[in-house]
């Protein structure tokens, strides 16, 4: 759905189409899968008077009208895209890239065997994209599960941090808040920088790196 079609739907529903709302619609047309803060960032380049609250209100209105769809992609915030033909999403858990591919008839056939009529399909596959897989193969990241390998004193973890070479990374898994605090405290003491965090079923995953020259 393009911006002009979204404008027509807004007007048909009795809503005003302000300059700020047009900016949001233009961003949605050009950039699928953005979160509200990213939409705001792009929209300010089109309309300098827009603010974040206007973006949130506009997205809420568009979502209620069915003009845009919202998906979590395994993250606490939602990503928005204009309503288009049915498609599935594949989300990279490393870099956050979102790939789209057409639906398969296999799901409809499977549902039919159970006497289930599908009204709408929403499929999100979580994994690792080709680029990130190649990067991991080229530069394998050490992984330490704090819950299974490290005591509260984290002697094992201290050894891992000490052995970490400049420019290399380590992935750590904290099962609870106490382990998370231990990780962050020790990383700070040993000069290891936090580069990314992901919440997963087995705990909080943290990627840390000893930067070159440190």
PyMOL CGO cylinders between C-alpha atoms (Angstrom):
from pymol import cmd
from pymol.cgo import CYLINDER

trace = [
    CYLINDER, 0.00, 0.00, 0.00, 1.51, 3.34, -1.05, 0.3, 1, 1, 1, 1, 1, 1,
    CYLINDER, 1.51, 3.34, -1.05, 1.29, 6.67, 0.74, 0.3, 1, 1, 1, 1, 1, 1,
    CYLINDER, 1.29, 6.67, 0.74, -1.49, 8.05, -1.46, 0.3, 1, 1, 1, 1, 1, 1,
    CYLINDER, -1.49, 8.05, -1.46, -3.66, 5.00, -0.82, 0.3, 1, 1, 1, 1, 1, 1,
    CYLINDER, -3.66, 5.00, -0.82, -3.13, 5.43, 2.91, 0.3, 1, 1, 1, 1, 1, 1,
    CYLINDER, -3.13, 5.43, 2.91, -4.10, 9.10, 2.59, 0.3, 1, 1, 1, 1, 1, 1,
    CYLINDER, -4.10, 9.10, 2.59, -7.34, 8.11, 0.85, 0.3, 1, 1, 1, 1, 1, 1,
    CYLINDER, -7.34, 8.11, 0.85, -8.18, 5.58, 3.57, 0.3, 1, 1, 1, 1, 1, 1,
    CYLINDER, -8.18, 5.58, 3.57, -7.56, 8.13, 6.31, 0.3, 1, 1, 1, 1, 1, 1,
    CYLINDER, -7.56, 8.13, 6.31, -9.86, 10.65, 4.63, 0.3, 1, 1, 1, 1, 1, 1,
    CYLINDER, -9.86, 10.65, 4.63, -12.51, 8.01, 3.98, 0.3, 1, 1, 1, 1, 1, 1,
    CYLINDER, -12.51, 8.01, 3.98, -12.52, 7.29, 7.72, 0.3, 1, 1, 1, 1, 1, 1,
    CYLINDER, -12.52, 7.29, 7.72, -13.10, 11.00, 8.43, 0.3, 1, 1, 1, 1, 1, 1,
    CYLINDER, -13.10, 11.00, 8.43, -9.55, 11.83, 9.57, 0.3, 1, 1, 1, 1, 1, 1,
    CYLINDER, -9.55, 11.83, 9.57, -7.52, 14.91, 8.71, 0.3, 1, 1, 1, 1, 1, 1,
    CYLINDER, -7.52, 14.91, 8.71, -4.33, 14.39, 6.75, 0.3, 1, 1, 1, 1, 1, 1,
    CYLINDER, -4.33, 14.39, 6.75, -1.85, 16.84, 8.21, 0.3, 1, 1, 1, 1, 1, 1,
    CYLINDER, -1.85, 16.84, 8.21, 1.68, 17.51, 7.05, 0.3, 1, 1, 1, 1, 1, 1,
    CYLINDER, 1.68, 17.51, 7.05, 2.97, 15.47, 9.99, 0.3, 1, 1, 1, 1, 1, 1,
    CYLINDER, 2.97, 15.47, 9.99, 0.77, 12.49, 9.12, 0.3, 1, 1, 1, 1, 1, 1,
    CYLINDER, 0.77, 12.49, 9.12, 1.86, 12.66, 5.49, 0.3, 1, 1, 1, 1, 1, 1,
    CYLINDER, 1.86, 12.66, 5.49, 5.47, 12.47, 6.64, 0.3, 1, 1, 1, 1, 1, 1,
    CYLINDER, 5.47, 12.47, 6.64, 4.74, 9.28, 8.61, 0.3, 1, 1, 1, 1, 1, 1,
    CYLINDER, 4.74, 9.28, 8.61, 2.95, 7.75, 5.63, 0.3, 1, 1, 1, 1, 1, 1,
    CYLINDER, 2.95, 7.75, 5.63, 5.85, 8.57, 3.33, 0.3, 1, 1, 1, 1, 1, 1,
    CYLINDER, 5.85, 8.57, 3.33, 8.32, 6.93, 5.71, 0.3, 1, 1, 1, 1, 1, 1,
    CYLINDER, 8.32, 6.93, 5.71, 6.14, 3.82, 5.97, 0.3, 1, 1, 1, 1, 1, 1,
    CYLINDER, 6.14, 3.82, 5.97, 5.99, 3.56, 2.19, 0.3, 1, 1, 1, 1, 1, 1,
    CYLINDER, 5.99, 3.56, 2.19, 9.76, 3.86, 1.79, 0.3, 1, 1, 1, 1, 1, 1,
    CYLINDER, 9.76, 3.86, 1.79, 10.97, 1.91, 4.83, 0.3, 1, 1, 1, 1, 1, 1,
    CYLINDER, 10.97, 1.91, 4.83, 9.15, -1.20, 6.04, 0.3, 1, 1, 1, 1, 1, 1,
    CYLINDER, 9.15, -1.20, 6.04, 9.82, -2.81, 9.44, 0.3, 1, 1, 1, 1, 1, 1,
    CYLINDER, 9.82, -2.81, 9.44, 10.85, 0.35, 11.32, 0.3, 1, 1, 1, 1, 1, 1,
    CYLINDER, 10.85, 0.35, 11.32, 10.05, 0.98, 14.97, 0.3, 1, 1, 1, 1, 1, 1,
    CYLINDER, 10.05, 0.98, 14.97, 8.37, 4.23, 16.05, 0.3, 1, 1, 1, 1, 1, 1,
    CYLINDER, 8.37, 4.23, 16.05, 11.61, 5.98, 17.04, 0.3, 1, 1, 1, 1, 1, 1,
    CYLINDER, 11.61, 5.98, 17.04, 13.15, 5.18, 13.65, 0.3, 1, 1, 1, 1, 1, 1,
    CYLINDER, 13.15, 5.18, 13.65, 10.03, 6.39, 11.84, 0.3, 1, 1, 1, 1, 1, 1,
    CYLINDER, 10.03, 6.39, 11.84, 10.26, 9.64, 13.80, 0.3, 1, 1, 1, 1, 1, 1,
    CYLINDER, 10.26, 9.64, 13.80, 13.93, 10.04, 12.86, 0.3, 1, 1, 1, 1, 1, 1,
    CYLINDER, 13.93, 10.04, 12.86, 13.15, 9.66, 9.15, 0.3, 1, 1, 1, 1, 1, 1,
    CYLINDER, 13.15, 9.66, 9.15, 10.01, 11.80, 9.36, 0.3, 1, 1, 1, 1, 1, 1,
    CYLINDER, 10.01, 11.80, 9.36, 11.90, 14.79, 10.77, 0.3, 1, 1, 1, 1, 1, 1,
    CYLINDER, 11.90, 14.79, 10.77, 13.79, 14.95, 7.47, 0.3, 1, 1, 1, 1, 1, 1,
    CYLINDER, 13.79, 14.95, 7.47, 10.45, 15.46, 5.70, 0.3, 1, 1, 1, 1, 1, 1,
    CYLINDER, 10.45, 15.46, 5.70, 8.61, 17.56, 8.29, 0.3, 1, 1, 1, 1, 1, 1,
    CYLINDER, 8.61, 17.56, 8.29, 10.63, 19.50, 10.86, 0.3, 1, 1, 1, 1, 1, 1,
    CYLINDER, 10.63, 19.50, 10.86, 7.57, 20.22, 13.06, 0.3, 1, 1, 1, 1, 1, 1,
    CYLINDER, 7.57, 20.22, 13.06, 6.76, 16.59, 13.80, 0.3, 1, 1, 1, 1, 1, 1,
    CYLINDER, 6.76, 16.59, 13.80, 7.32, 15.16, 17.28, 0.3, 1, 1, 1, 1, 1, 1,
    CYLINDER, 7.32, 15.16, 17.28, 7.50, 11.62, 18.64, 0.3, 1, 1, 1, 1, 1, 1,
    CYLINDER, 7.50, 11.62, 18.64, 4.08, 11.72, 20.28, 0.3, 1, 1, 1, 1, 1, 1,
    CYLINDER, 4.08, 11.72, 20.28, 2.51, 12.59, 16.92, 0.3, 1, 1, 1, 1, 1, 1,
    CYLINDER, 2.51, 12.59, 16.92, 4.24, 9.58, 15.38, 0.3, 1, 1, 1, 1, 1, 1,
    CYLINDER, 4.24, 9.58, 15.38, 2.85, 7.30, 18.10, 0.3, 1, 1, 1, 1, 1, 1,
    CYLINDER, 2.85, 7.30, 18.10, -0.68, 8.69, 17.72, 0.3, 1, 1, 1, 1, 1, 1,
    CYLINDER, -0.68, 8.69, 17.72, -0.56, 8.39, 13.93, 0.3, 1, 1, 1, 1, 1, 1,
    CYLINDER, -0.56, 8.39, 13.93, 0.71, 4.81, 14.08, 0.3, 1, 1, 1, 1, 1, 1,
    CYLINDER, 0.71, 4.81, 14.08, -2.00, 3.91, 16.60, 0.3, 1, 1, 1, 1, 1, 1,
    CYLINDER, -2.00, 3.91, 16.60, -4.67, 5.40, 14.33, 0.3, 1, 1, 1, 1, 1, 1,
    CYLINDER, -4.67, 5.40, 14.33, -3.31, 3.63, 11.24, 0.3, 1, 1, 1, 1, 1, 1,
    CYLINDER, -3.31, 3.63, 11.24, -3.09, 0.34, 13.11, 0.3, 1, 1, 1, 1, 1, 1,
    CYLINDER, -3.09, 0.34, 13.11, -6.68, 0.63, 14.38, 0.3, 1, 1, 1, 1, 1, 1,
    CYLINDER, -6.68, 0.63, 14.38, -7.85, 1.27, 10.82, 0.3, 1, 1, 1, 1, 1, 1,
    CYLINDER, -7.85, 1.27, 10.82, -5.92, -1.74, 9.55, 0.3, 1, 1, 1, 1, 1, 1,
    CYLINDER, -5.92, -1.74, 9.55, -3.75, 0.43, 7.33, 0.3, 1, 1, 1, 1, 1, 1,
    CYLINDER, -3.75, 0.43, 7.33, -0.50, -0.69, 8.97, 0.3, 1, 1, 1, 1, 1, 1,
    CYLINDER, -0.50, -0.69, 8.97, 0.58, -3.90, 10.63, 0.3, 1, 1, 1, 1, 1, 1,
    CYLINDER, 0.58, -3.90, 10.63, 2.75, -4.23, 13.71, 0.3, 1, 1, 1, 1, 1, 1,
    CYLINDER, 2.75, -4.23, 13.71, 5.12, -7.08, 14.51, 0.3, 1, 1, 1, 1, 1, 1,
    CYLINDER, 5.12, -7.08, 14.51, 7.43, -7.70, 17.44, 0.3, 1, 1, 1, 1, 1, 1,
    CYLINDER, 7.43, -7.70, 17.44, 10.17, -9.70, 15.70, 0.3, 1, 1, 1, 1, 1, 1,
    CYLINDER, 10.17, -9.70, 15.70, 11.19, -11.08, 19.08, 0.3, 1, 1, 1, 1, 1, 1,
    CYLINDER, 11.19, -11.08, 19.08, 11.85, -7.63, 20.54, 0.3, 1, 1, 1, 1, 1, 1,
    CYLINDER, 11.85, -7.63, 20.54, 9.97, -5.62, 23.21, 0.3, 1, 1, 1, 1, 1, 1,
    CYLINDER, 9.97, -5.62, 23.21, 9.09, -2.82, 20.76, 0.3, 1, 1, 1, 1, 1, 1,
    CYLINDER, 9.09, -2.82, 20.76, 6.93, -3.10, 17.65, 0.3, 1, 1, 1, 1, 1, 1,
    CYLINDER, 6.93, -3.10, 17.65, 7.94, -2.68, 14.03, 0.3, 1, 1, 1, 1, 1, 1,
    CYLINDER, 7.94, -2.68, 14.03, 5.48, -1.16, 11.57, 0.3, 1, 1, 1, 1, 1, 1,
    CYLINDER, 5.48, -1.16, 11.57, 4.80, -1.64, 7.87, 0.3, 1, 1, 1, 1, 1, 1,
    CYLINDER, 4.80, -1.64, 7.87, 1.95, -0.64, 5.56, 0.3, 1, 1, 1, 1, 1, 1,
    CYLINDER, 1.95, -0.64, 5.56, -0.60, -3.36, 4.84, 0.3, 1, 1, 1, 1, 1, 1,
    CYLINDER, -0.60, -3.36, 4.84, 0.46, -5.38, 1.80, 0.3, 1, 1, 1, 1, 1, 1,
    CYLINDER, 0.46, -5.38, 1.80, -0.08, -8.80, 0.27, 0.3, 1, 1, 1, 1, 1, 1,
    CYLINDER, -0.08, -8.80, 0.27, 0.44, -11.69, 2.67, 0.3, 1, 1, 1, 1, 1, 1,
    CYLINDER, 0.44, -11.69, 2.67, 4.08, -12.52, 3.37, 0.3, 1, 1, 1, 1, 1, 1,
    CYLINDER, 4.08, -12.52, 3.37, 6.24, -14.14, 6.02, 0.3, 1, 1, 1, 1, 1, 1,
    CYLINDER, 6.24, -14.14, 6.02, 9.15, -12.65, 7.92, 0.3, 1, 1, 1, 1, 1, 1,
    CYLINDER, 9.15, -12.65, 7.92, 12.56, -14.12, 8.67, 0.3, 1, 1, 1, 1, 1, 1,
    CYLINDER, 12.56, -14.12, 8.67, 14.37, -12.13, 11.38, 0.3, 1, 1, 1, 1, 1, 1,
    CYLINDER, 14.37, -12.13, 11.38, 18.09, -12.32, 12.04, 0.3, 1, 1, 1, 1, 1, 1,
    CYLINDER, 18.09, -12.32, 12.04, 18.73, -12.53, 15.78, 0.3, 1, 1, 1, 1, 1, 1,
    CYLINDER, 18.73, -12.53, 15.78, 22.25, -11.23, 15.28, 0.3, 1, 1, 1, 1, 1, 1,
    CYLINDER, 22.25, -11.23, 15.28, 21.88, -8.02, 13.24, 0.3, 1, 1, 1, 1, 1, 1,
    CYLINDER, 21.88, -8.02, 13.24, 18.08, -7.56, 13.29, 0.3, 1, 1, 1, 1, 1, 1,
    CYLINDER, 18.08, -7.56, 13.29, 17.70, -7.72, 9.49, 0.3, 1, 1, 1, 1, 1, 1,
    CYLINDER, 17.70, -7.72, 9.49, 14.21, -8.65, 8.30, 0.3, 1, 1, 1, 1, 1, 1,
    CYLINDER, 14.21, -8.65, 8.30, 13.69, -10.71, 5.16, 0.3, 1, 1, 1, 1, 1, 1,
    CYLINDER, 13.69, -10.71, 5.16, 10.35, -11.28, 3.44, 0.3, 1, 1, 1, 1, 1, 1,
    CYLINDER, 10.35, -11.28, 3.44, 9.15, -14.27, 1.47, 0.3, 1, 1, 1, 1, 1, 1,
    CYLINDER, 9.15, -14.27, 1.47, 5.76, -15.34, 0.05, 0.3, 1, 1, 1, 1, 1, 1,
    CYLINDER, 5.76, -15.34, 0.05, 3.44, -17.64, 2.03, 0.3, 1, 1, 1, 1, 1, 1,
    CYLINDER, 3.44, -17.64, 2.03, 3.35, -21.36, 1.42, 0.3, 1, 1, 1, 1, 1, 1,
    CYLINDER, 3.35, -21.36, 1.42, 0.28, -23.49, 0.84, 0.3, 1, 1, 1, 1, 1, 1,
    CYLINDER, 0.28, -23.49, 0.84, 1.66, -26.06, 3.27, 0.3, 1, 1, 1, 1, 1, 1,
    CYLINDER, 1.66, -26.06, 3.27, 0.25, -24.20, 6.28, 0.3, 1, 1, 1, 1, 1, 1,
    CYLINDER, 0.25, -24.20, 6.28, -3.24, -24.01, 4.77, 0.3, 1, 1, 1, 1, 1, 1,
    CYLINDER, -3.24, -24.01, 4.77, -3.13, -27.74, 4.00, 0.3, 1, 1, 1, 1, 1, 1,
    CYLINDER, -3.13, -27.74, 4.00, -1.97, -28.52, 7.53, 0.3, 1, 1, 1, 1, 1, 1,
    CYLINDER, -1.97, -28.52, 7.53, -4.76, -26.37, 9.00, 0.3, 1, 1, 1, 1, 1, 1,
    CYLINDER, -4.76, -26.37, 9.00, -7.31, -28.03, 6.73, 0.3, 1, 1, 1, 1, 1, 1,
    CYLINDER, -7.31, -28.03, 6.73, -6.39, -31.47, 8.10, 0.3, 1, 1, 1, 1, 1, 1,
    CYLINDER, -6.39, -31.47, 8.10, -7.51, -30.17, 11.51, 0.3, 1, 1, 1, 1, 1, 1,
    CYLINDER, -7.51, -30.17, 11.51, -10.67, -28.57, 10.15, 0.3, 1, 1, 1, 1, 1, 1,
    CYLINDER, -10.67, -28.57, 10.15, -9.27, -25.09, 10.80, 0.3, 1, 1, 1, 1, 1, 1,
    CYLINDER, -9.27, -25.09, 10.80, -10.05, -22.15, 8.52, 0.3, 1, 1, 1, 1, 1, 1,
    CYLINDER, -10.05, -22.15, 8.52, -7.22, -19.61, 8.34, 0.3, 1, 1, 1, 1, 1, 1,
    CYLINDER, -7.22, -19.61, 8.34, -8.34, -15.98, 8.40, 0.3, 1, 1, 1, 1, 1, 1,
    CYLINDER, -8.34, -15.98, 8.40, -4.88, -14.43, 8.49, 0.3, 1, 1, 1, 1, 1, 1,
    CYLINDER, -4.88, -14.43, 8.49, -1.31, -15.74, 8.45, 0.3, 1, 1, 1, 1, 1, 1,
    CYLINDER, -1.31, -15.74, 8.45, 1.43, -14.25, 10.62, 0.3, 1, 1, 1, 1, 1, 1,
    CYLINDER, 1.43, -14.25, 10.62, 4.69, -16.13, 10.50, 0.3, 1, 1, 1, 1, 1, 1,
    CYLINDER, 4.69, -16.13, 10.50, 8.01, -15.00, 11.97, 0.3, 1, 1, 1, 1, 1, 1,
    CYLINDER, 8.01, -15.00, 11.97, 11.10, -17.16, 11.64, 0.3, 1, 1, 1, 1, 1, 1,
    CYLINDER, 11.10, -17.16, 11.64, 13.97, -16.30, 13.99, 0.3, 1, 1, 1, 1, 1, 1,
    CYLINDER, 13.97, -16.30, 13.99, 17.49, -17.32, 13.04, 0.3, 1, 1, 1, 1, 1, 1,
    CYLINDER, 17.49, -17.32, 13.04, 20.74, -16.08, 11.52, 0.3, 1, 1, 1, 1, 1, 1,
    CYLINDER, 20.74, -16.08, 11.52, 21.02, -14.43, 8.10, 0.3, 1, 1, 1, 1, 1, 1,
    CYLINDER, 21.02, -14.43, 8.10, 23.59, -15.44, 5.49, 0.3, 1, 1, 1, 1, 1, 1,
    CYLINDER, 23.59, -15.44, 5.49, 25.85, -12.44, 6.14, 0.3, 1, 1, 1, 1, 1, 1,
    CYLINDER, 25.85, -12.44, 6.14, 25.97, -13.00, 9.90, 0.3, 1, 1, 1, 1, 1, 1,
    CYLINDER, 25.97, -13.00, 9.90, 26.54, -16.73, 9.47, 0.3, 1, 1, 1, 1, 1, 1,
    CYLINDER, 26.54, -16.73, 9.47, 29.53, -16.07, 7.24, 0.3, 1, 1, 1, 1, 1, 1,
    CYLINDER, 29.53, -16.07, 7.24, 30.84, -13.51, 9.74, 0.3, 1, 1, 1, 1, 1, 1,
    CYLINDER, 30.84, -13.51, 9.74, 30.52, -16.02, 12.60, 0.3, 1, 1, 1, 1, 1, 1,
    CYLINDER, 30.52, -16.02, 12.60, 32.31, -18.68, 10.55, 0.3, 1, 1, 1, 1, 1, 1,
    CYLINDER, 32.31, -18.68, 10.55, 35.12, -16.27, 9.76, 0.3, 1, 1, 1, 1, 1, 1,
    CYLINDER, 35.12, -16.27, 9.76, 35.39, -14.85, 13.30, 0.3, 1, 1, 1, 1, 1, 1,
    CYLINDER, 35.39, -14.85, 13.30, 33.91, -17.39, 15.73, 0.3, 1, 1, 1, 1, 1, 1,
    CYLINDER, 33.91, -17.39, 15.73, 32.69, -15.86, 18.99, 0.3, 1, 1, 1, 1, 1, 1,
    CYLINDER, 32.69, -15.86, 18.99, 33.50, -17.49, 22.29, 0.3, 1, 1, 1, 1, 1, 1,
    CYLINDER, 33.50, -17.49, 22.29, 30.41, -18.33, 24.32, 0.3, 1, 1, 1, 1, 1, 1,
    CYLINDER, 30.41, -18.33, 24.32, 30.25, -18.74, 28.08, 0.3, 1, 1, 1, 1, 1, 1,
    CYLINDER, 30.25, -18.74, 28.08, 27.09, -19.82, 29.86, 0.3, 1, 1, 1, 1, 1, 1,
    CYLINDER, 27.09, -19.82, 29.86, 27.39, -18.12, 33.23, 0.3, 1, 1, 1, 1, 1, 1,
    CYLINDER, 27.39, -18.12, 33.23, 24.83, -20.34, 34.88, 0.3, 1, 1, 1, 1, 1, 1,
    CYLINDER, 24.83, -20.34, 34.88, 26.73, -23.54, 34.05, 0.3, 1, 1, 1, 1, 1, 1,
    CYLINDER, 26.73, -23.54, 34.05, 30.38, -22.45, 33.98, 0.3, 1, 1, 1, 1, 1, 1,
    CYLINDER, 30.38, -22.45, 33.98, 30.83, -19.61, 36.44, 0.3, 1, 1, 1, 1, 1, 1,
    CYLINDER, 30.83, -19.61, 36.44, 30.47, -19.44, 40.19, 0.3, 1, 1, 1, 1, 1, 1,
    CYLINDER, 30.47, -19.44, 40.19, 29.22, -16.33, 41.97, 0.3, 1, 1, 1, 1, 1, 1,
    CYLINDER, 29.22, -16.33, 41.97, 32.87, -15.28, 42.32, 0.3, 1, 1, 1, 1, 1, 1,
    CYLINDER, 32.87, -15.28, 42.32, 33.22, -15.84, 38.54, 0.3, 1, 1, 1, 1, 1, 1,
    CYLINDER, 33.22, -15.84, 38.54, 36.82, -17.08, 38.59, 0.3, 1, 1, 1, 1, 1, 1,
    CYLINDER, 36.82, -17.08, 38.59, 36.23, -18.91, 35.31, 0.3, 1, 1, 1, 1, 1, 1,
    CYLINDER, 36.23, -18.91, 35.31, 34.76, -15.80, 33.75, 0.3, 1, 1, 1, 1, 1, 1,
    CYLINDER, 34.76, -15.80, 33.75, 37.73, -13.71, 34.89, 0.3, 1, 1, 1, 1, 1, 1,
    CYLINDER, 37.73, -13.71, 34.89, 40.01, -16.14, 33.08, 0.3, 1, 1, 1, 1, 1, 1,
    CYLINDER, 40.01, -16.14, 33.08, 37.90, -15.88, 29.93, 0.3, 1, 1, 1, 1, 1, 1,
    CYLINDER, 37.90, -15.88, 29.93, 38.08, -12.07, 30.01, 0.3, 1, 1, 1, 1, 1, 1,
    CYLINDER, 38.08, -12.07, 30.01, 41.84, -12.15, 30.59, 0.3, 1, 1, 1, 1, 1, 1,
    CYLINDER, 41.84, -12.15, 30.59, 42.39, -14.46, 27.60, 0.3, 1, 1, 1, 1, 1, 1,
    CYLINDER, 42.39, -14.46, 27.60, 40.23, -12.35, 25.30, 0.3, 1, 1, 1, 1, 1, 1,
    CYLINDER, 40.23, -12.35, 25.30, 42.42, -10.92, 22.54, 0.3, 1, 1, 1, 1, 1, 1,
    CYLINDER, 42.42, -10.92, 22.54, 42.07, -7.29, 21.33, 0.3, 1, 1, 1, 1, 1, 1,
    CYLINDER, 42.07, -7.29, 21.33, 39.41, -7.09, 18.63, 0.3, 1, 1, 1, 1, 1, 1,
    CYLINDER, 39.41, -7.09, 18.63, 37.80, -10.43, 19.56, 0.3, 1, 1, 1, 1, 1, 1,
    CYLINDER, 37.80, -10.43, 19.56, 34.38, -10.90, 21.12, 0.3, 1, 1, 1, 1, 1, 1,
    CYLINDER, 34.38, -10.90, 21.12, 32.71, -13.10, 23.69, 0.3, 1, 1, 1, 1, 1, 1,
    CYLINDER, 32.71, -13.10, 23.69, 29.03, -14.02, 24.09, 0.3, 1, 1, 1, 1, 1, 1,
    CYLINDER, 29.03, -14.02, 24.09, 27.78, -14.46, 27.65, 0.3, 1, 1, 1, 1, 1, 1,
    CYLINDER, 27.78, -14.46, 27.65, 24.50, -15.73, 29.03, 0.3, 1, 1, 1, 1, 1, 1,
    CYLINDER, 24.50, -15.73, 29.03, 23.20, -14.43, 32.37, 0.3, 1, 1, 1, 1, 1, 1,
    CYLINDER, 23.20, -14.43, 32.37, 20.40, -16.54, 33.81, 0.3, 1, 1, 1, 1, 1, 1,
    CYLINDER, 20.40, -16.54, 33.81, 19.26, -13.94, 36.37, 0.3, 1, 1, 1, 1, 1, 1,
    CYLINDER, 19.26, -13.94, 36.37, 19.81, -10.37, 37.57, 0.3, 1, 1, 1, 1, 1, 1,
    CYLINDER, 19.81, -10.37, 37.57, 22.60, -11.37, 39.98, 0.3, 1, 1, 1, 1, 1, 1,
    CYLINDER, 22.60, -11.37, 39.98, 24.62, -12.97, 37.20, 0.3, 1, 1, 1, 1, 1, 1,
    CYLINDER, 24.62, -12.97, 37.20, 23.94, -10.00, 34.95, 0.3, 1, 1, 1, 1, 1, 1,
    CYLINDER, 23.94, -10.00, 34.95, 25.30, -7.61, 37.57, 0.3, 1, 1, 1, 1, 1, 1,
    CYLINDER, 25.30, -7.61, 37.57, 28.36, -9.84, 38.05, 0.3, 1, 1, 1, 1, 1, 1,
    CYLINDER, 28.36, -9.84, 38.05, 29.05, -9.86, 34.32, 0.3, 1, 1, 1, 1, 1, 1,
    CYLINDER, 29.05, -9.86, 34.32, 28.78, -6.11, 33.93, 0.3, 1, 1, 1, 1, 1, 1,
    CYLINDER, 28.78, -6.11, 33.93, 30.92, -5.40, 37.00, 0.3, 1, 1, 1, 1, 1, 1,
    CYLINDER, 30.92, -5.40, 37.00, 33.71, -7.73, 35.91, 0.3, 1, 1, 1, 1, 1, 1,
    CYLINDER, 33.71, -7.73, 35.91, 33.60, -6.49, 32.33, 0.3, 1, 1, 1, 1, 1, 1,
    CYLINDER, 33.60, -6.49, 32.33, 34.03, -2.94, 33.57, 0.3, 1, 1, 1, 1, 1, 1,
    CYLINDER, 34.03, -2.94, 33.57, 37.00, -3.91, 35.76, 0.3, 1, 1, 1, 1, 1, 1,
    CYLINDER, 37.00, -3.91, 35.76, 38.77, -5.78, 32.96, 0.3, 1, 1, 1, 1, 1, 1,
    CYLINDER, 38.77, -5.78, 32.96, 38.21, -3.20, 30.21, 0.3, 1, 1, 1, 1, 1, 1,
    CYLINDER, 38.21, -3.20, 30.21, 35.68, -5.26, 28.18, 0.3, 1, 1, 1, 1, 1, 1,
    CYLINDER, 35.68, -5.26, 28.18, 33.05, -3.25, 26.29, 0.3, 1, 1, 1, 1, 1, 1,
    CYLINDER, 33.05, -3.25, 26.29, 29.40, -4.26, 25.96, 0.3, 1, 1, 1, 1, 1, 1,
    CYLINDER, 29.40, -4.26, 25.96, 28.36, -4.18, 22.28, 0.3, 1, 1, 1, 1, 1, 1,
    CYLINDER, 28.36, -4.18, 22.28, 24.88, -5.75, 22.19, 0.3, 1, 1, 1, 1, 1, 1,
    CYLINDER, 24.88, -5.75, 22.19, 22.20, -7.33, 24.39, 0.3, 1, 1, 1, 1, 1, 1,
    CYLINDER, 22.20, -7.33, 24.39, 19.42, -9.79, 23.53, 0.3, 1, 1, 1, 1, 1, 1,
    CYLINDER, 19.42, -9.79, 23.53, 16.78, -11.33, 25.80, 0.3, 1, 1, 1, 1, 1, 1,
    CYLINDER, 16.78, -11.33, 25.80, 16.19, -15.00, 24.97, 0.3, 1, 1, 1, 1, 1, 1,
    CYLINDER, 16.19, -15.00, 24.97, 14.49, -17.98, 26.58, 0.3, 1, 1, 1, 1, 1, 1,
    CYLINDER, 14.49, -17.98, 26.58, 17.62, -19.16, 28.40, 0.3, 1, 1, 1, 1, 1, 1,
    CYLINDER, 17.62, -19.16, 28.40, 18.49, -15.73, 29.80, 0.3, 1, 1, 1, 1, 1, 1,
    CYLINDER, 18.49, -15.73, 29.80, 20.08, -12.44, 28.85, 0.3, 1, 1, 1, 1, 1, 1,
    CYLINDER, 20.08, -12.44, 28.85, 22.69, -12.74, 26.09, 0.3, 1, 1, 1, 1, 1, 1,
    CYLINDER, 22.69, -12.74, 26.09, 25.44, -10.14, 26.11, 0.3, 1, 1, 1, 1, 1, 1,
    CYLINDER, 25.44, -10.14, 26.11, 28.08, -9.64, 23.45, 0.3, 1, 1, 1, 1, 1, 1,
    CYLINDER, 28.08, -9.64, 23.45, 31.28, -8.07, 24.74, 0.3, 1, 1, 1, 1, 1, 1,
    CYLINDER, 31.28, -8.07, 24.74, 34.53, -7.12, 23.04, 0.3, 1, 1, 1, 1, 1, 1,
    CYLINDER, 34.53, -7.12, 23.04, 38.04, -6.12, 23.96, 0.3, 1, 1, 1, 1, 1, 1,
    CYLINDER, 38.04, -6.12, 23.96, 38.71, -3.35, 21.52, 0.3, 1, 1, 1, 1, 1, 1,
    CYLINDER, 38.71, -3.35, 21.52, 42.01, -3.13, 19.70, 0.3, 1, 1, 1, 1, 1, 1,
    CYLINDER, 42.01, -3.13, 19.70, 44.55, -1.05, 21.59, 0.3, 1, 1, 1, 1, 1, 1,
    CYLINDER, 44.55, -1.05, 21.59, 42.92, -1.59, 24.99, 0.3, 1, 1, 1, 1, 1, 1,
]
cmd.load_cgo(trace, "trace")
